[in-house]
Amino acid sequence: MGTGRKFRKKPMTRPIKGGVAKRKRDASQKKRLVDLGMDTEAVRKLDQKTVRTLLLRPKKIRAI
């Protein structure tokens, strides 16, 4: 088995996620926040980094 360029290229070893998969993941995370009890309008205004940090502690969202 060779060790040429084919095996060093990053996407060959780990595929890069496409835009459709990213948008689907973002939408499902926002839906989880709404299901946990957050206001739909407030969730819509959040950026993705904030959404991910909020989902780290779901019990705190329920307490609000």
N, C-alpha and C positions, 0 to 999 in steps of 0.2 A: 504494500500500500504506500502510495506516494505522500510526500509532505509538501506539495507544491502550493501554488497560489490558491487553488480551489479550496483547500482546507483552512486557509488563513483568513479568507473573506468573512466578515462578520455576519451578513445576512444568510450565508450558507449554513452557519452553525446555529444561529438563533434568528428565526424569522421576525421581521419587523411588523408590528401591528398596523393595520391600515386605518384609514379615517372612519370607515363605517363601524368597525369594532370599537373604536374609541368613543364615538358618539353614542353607541348602544350602551356601553359601560357607564358613560356619564348620565344618560337618561335613567338607567336602572338605579344608580346611586341616588339621584334626586328623588326618584319615586320612593325609595326606602326612607328618605328623610320625611316625606309627606306622610307615609304610613306610620312613622314613629310619632307623628303629632305636630309637626311644624306646619306653619302656614304656607300654602302653595305660592303665594306672591313673594314671600320672604325667601323661599327656596329658589325661586326663579332668578332672583337678583344676586345670589351667591356665585362666587367663582369656584372653579373645580378644586382648588387647593383647600379652600374652606370646607367644601362638601366632604372631602376625604378626611379632614381633621375632625369634623363633627361625627362622622361615622365610626371613628375610633372608640368613642365612648357613648354608645346608644342609650345607656341608662340615664345619663345627664340630660339628654334631649327629652326623655319622658317626664323627667322631674320638672321641666320648665313649664 
